[in-house]
Amino acid sequence: MSGAKVKEIEELIKIVSKLPGLGPKSAQRIVLKLINNREEIIKPLTKTLVEVYKNVVRCNICGNLKSSSSNCVCSNKKYDQICVVENLADMFVIQNTGIYNGSYHILGGTLPAFEGQKSGNGLLIDSLINRIEKNEIKEVILATSASIEGETTAHYISDSLKNKKVKITRLAKGVPVGGSIEHLDDGTLFSAFKNRSSMAKD
Ligand SMILES: [Zn+2]
């Protein structure tokens, strides 16, 4: 797309190249494809983007994405397990393995390694504890990463639940130290999940 520089197109390339896995070259190709398909792609894409921007919000109970016009999946009470993850990407990789069929809780990050014991730092930890009490959850699976922060977070949650009648498990140590859930291969994740073990409540 050398030659005449059109301001709008340059701007669009700049934005598209910020998407994961894309650099300036692939961004250019995508923008060309868009421009050559105004009616078939740009029009429906624009409409959908506006709808997503306006209507998709993060649930302030479970951290999942939801449409502002409907109930979140967490209002479904049929599950008695909750899998606690750091972010949406982690939830998606676990979902893709097909090994787990319960509900999820997306914390929105981890506690800092060395000062985490005091407060939830804006993570959805209080609402996790509420969910566990309200929905009579039998098992909480802590699937935070094997980093110091992930471990700190798992211990903080386990501590906060020590007087509750709920089983707390942690993914098996097949997860490499420092490893984030998002980047595990399916096989490792599958066995880490299958071989999860109870966390000692001290
Ligand atoms: Zn929710």
Boltz pocket constraint, residues with backbone or C-beta under 6 A from the ligand:
constraints:
  - pocket:
      binder: B
      contacts: [[A, 59], [A, 60], [A, 61], [A, 62], [A, 63], [A, 64], [A, 72], [A, 73], [A, 74], [A, 75]]
      max_distance: 6.0
